[in-house]
Amino acid sequence: MTTIQRQFITDTKGYPIGVILPLEEYKWVEPMLKQRIQIPDSHTDKLKQMEQAPFDARFMADLQEVMSDF
């Protein structure tokens, strides 16, 4: 059996973007990762709100006011 140490993955500029963990360490952080996975739902909600924005009279009035001020 081979033991893998933590291995960091970097992008082309050298910035860390990921890590490979031994299974024992992954089991320790797995609950936090599962909570994090739920976050994109809020992005989905925001996208739905953005799609509805042109049909929202108050949003459009505020947008027109901001554009006039700009």
C-alpha positions in Angstrom: 0.0 0.0 0.0 1.3 3.5 -0.9 0.7 6.5 1.2 0.1 9.8 -0.6 1.1 13.0 1.1 -0.9 16.2 0.4 -0.2 17.4 -3.1 -1.1 21.0 -4.0 -2.3 21.8 -7.5 -1.4 25.2 -9.0 -2.5 27.1 -12.1 -0.1 28.3 -14.7 0.7 31.4 -12.6 1.6 29.4 -9.6 -1.6 30.1 -7.6 -3.0 27.2 -5.6 -6.3 26.0 -7.0 -6.7 22.5 -5.5 -5.2 19.8 -3.3 -5.1 16.1 -3.3 -5.6 14.7 0.2 -5.0 11.3 1.7 -8.3 9.6 2.2 -8.1 9.9 6.0 -7.8 13.7 5.7 -10.5 13.9 3.1 -12.9 12.1 5.6 -12.1 14.9 8.1 -13.1 17.7 5.7 -15.9 15.9 3.8 -18.7 17.4 5.9 -17.5 20.9 5.2 -17.2 20.2 1.5 -20.8 18.9 1.4 -22.0 22.1 3.0 -20.1 24.1 0.4 -21.7 22.2 -2.5 -25.1 23.7 -1.5 -23.9 27.2 -2.1 -24.4 27.3 -5.9 -28.2 27.0 -5.3 -28.0 30.6 -4.1 -26.4 31.5 -7.4 -29.2 29.7 -9.2 -31.7 31.8 -7.3 -29.8 35.0 -8.2 -29.9 34.0 -11.8 -33.6 33.5 -11.7 -34.1 36.9 -10.1 -32.0 38.5 -12.8 -34.1 36.8 -15.5 -37.2 38.3 -13.9 -35.7 41.8 -13.4 -37.0 43.2 -16.7 -40.5 42.3 -15.7 -40.2 44.0 -12.3 -41.6 47.5 -12.5 -39.7 48.8 -9.4 -36.4 47.4 -10.6 -36.9 49.0 -14.0 -37.8 52.3 -12.5 -34.7 52.2 -10.2 -32.6 51.2 -13.2 -33.9 54.1 -15.3 -33.2 56.5 -12.4 -29.7 55.3 -12.0 -29.0 55.4 -15.7 -30.4 59.0 -15.8 -28.1 60.0 -12.9 -25.1 58.4 -14.6 
